[in-house]
């Protein structure tokens, strides 16, 4: 689980400003003017932000954003570095990693400008940690080693946590020897500089490193870390170490002790009074059971995580838990529930974005009202001053003129100052809006990336291909992150019959992906109930199901799909084919006979094309016309090609024209004649990329080649 794994190597925390907080108001953090003496206020705000960044990232950002504003006003550069890193940490705990890198790089640039070794090292360490969590280990080790090199020369007290994080990266890259070496360095320097946080982390990582090969030694490491956590009053780390110890007892088969420790871990979190910590603990158990394919237990713990995340009202944890439950139902092929929880995750994502925007608007409005009152007060003072000066008639003319000149100068200065403030406020508002837009773009991208993971779980992998496992090649190249194309297979092992298809749903990107998930779910249900039907009858049933699912309250959605659908009996070599707006190509050894004009004849092989019906799976004026079933015997050594229109419709080449089906047929036939081997996915990608050149990809591309 992401939120739990982060505690291995992040040692300071941070946040985001939304609306007036009573604590900040009491501290005087909303005063209009500040002085250099208020640098201590910046430090206090950042410390408060760090303390709350894990359990309440939103509250953390209230403190750190305000600290950043004050630090800028009093030109406290090191305070700005600290605030930027705290904001980055809060972003990490909110799973907004691109935003976290953005704020960390701003801190590093400022540290370089002011020549601060401390904040330069901390910025490099943070960038390395973020790359590590994103599993970009090459980038992670580069930044962490650079941070260690600088710290070793100028700031040795910063070394313990850096060594911990380097050890963590080597552990993730299966270099246990190096991981243990750096964790031991962290222990030595941690005791030398009395860095309790680094010591607890080092013992934790060493325990994780040794838990497989020497569980007793791992328990000893965890117990040392636990003693430190209990002595120094670190309930979050105490809960984590108890959880890791429970995992070891699970592996030893001592379930009673394991559950005792896990429940104690949850109790520590409950004693801290944080529903969020409890929710994170249960979600971690759900993630662990998901990794070992214990889906039932994974669902139980995920349900508990959902309960506590709803109690604490943390949209981020609710969203992550919804993603996990969606993935679990997808593994069980319950696509309806998988889609339901995926939609719920997107709803909470939208709620999180809306809450941030609303709080920013509220803050801007409050700021505007405050400045308006302040301006009115100044204008009233000026009026009184002018009236007072107008009553002085006994003074000499020279003094009167001098006084008038002074008044005019003051008025001009006030007006100029007011204009400067307006310009500054406008610039700040533009910068805030820019940051919000960038952040929303990053979050939308992360959501679509997760949708890609869900879609990939629905596509066939490995043993799901059955008798076709070593007889097929797939070239799958979506135009966007998620695809409107999909490929599908179903095997009846008792009858040695394979069903397989390639389909192109209406549109591409997210709309096409949703239709493809609906079609995959419908095919699974049809095959479970009606596998003895012909290919044409199966497409008839699929059409009925798609039309029914896309028609609600007498409102019809005109989406649908085109498909090539095949059935092959491996014992009798009998073949069935039906198509909706798509055709099937067969390459077979050339025989001593006369072929039709539609065939393409090569040196050794012949390419035949079987026509599908000219109507889609969806609403069409020929709605009652059944799909045709083509039946025939397949020659030994034949090759089937199932394709969508993506490659044929791609613009490119020297004349920037479409690739077209005729060229694609010749390409497959020539390859078969030359090599007698099935074409590789990499060869198809080379052909497509060379043709496309610098043009944008027109559509999703899907090709399935089967040797039978």
Secondary structure, DSSP 8 states (H G I E B T S, - for coil): -HHHHGGGT---------S--HHHHHHTTT-S---GGGHHHHHHHHHHHHHHTTT-HHHHHHHHHHHHHHHHHTT-HHHHHHHHHHHHHHHHHTT-HHHHHHHHHHHHHHHHHHT-HHHHHHHHHHHHHHHHHTT-HHHHHHHHHHHHHHHHHH-GGGHHHHHHHHHHHHHHTT-HHHHHHHHHHHHHHHHHTT-HHHHHHHHHHHHHHHTTT-HHHHHHHHHHHHHHHHHHT-HHHHHHHHHHHHHHHHHHT-HHHHHHHHHHHHHHHHHTT-HHHHHHHHHHHHHHHHHTT-HHHHHHHHHHHHHHHHHHT-HHHHHHHHHHHHHHHHHTT-HHHHHHHHHHHHHHHHHHHHHHHHHHHHHHHHHHHHHHHHHHHHHHHHHHHHHHHHT--SS-HHHHHHHHHHHHHHHHHHHHHHHHHHHHHHHHHHHHHHHHHHHHHHHHHHHHHHHHHHHHHHS--GGGGGGGTTSEEEEEE-SSSS-SEEEEEEEETTTTEEEEEEEEESSSHHHHHHHHHHHHHHHHHHHHHHTTS-HHHHHHHHHHHHHHHTEETTEE----EEEEEEEEETTT-EEEEEEES--EEEEEE--SS---TTSEE-SSEEEEEE--BSS-BS--TTTT-----EEEE--TT-EEEEE-STTTT-EETTTTEE--HHHHHHHHHHHHHHH-S---HHHHHHHHHHHHTTS---S-EEEEEEE-
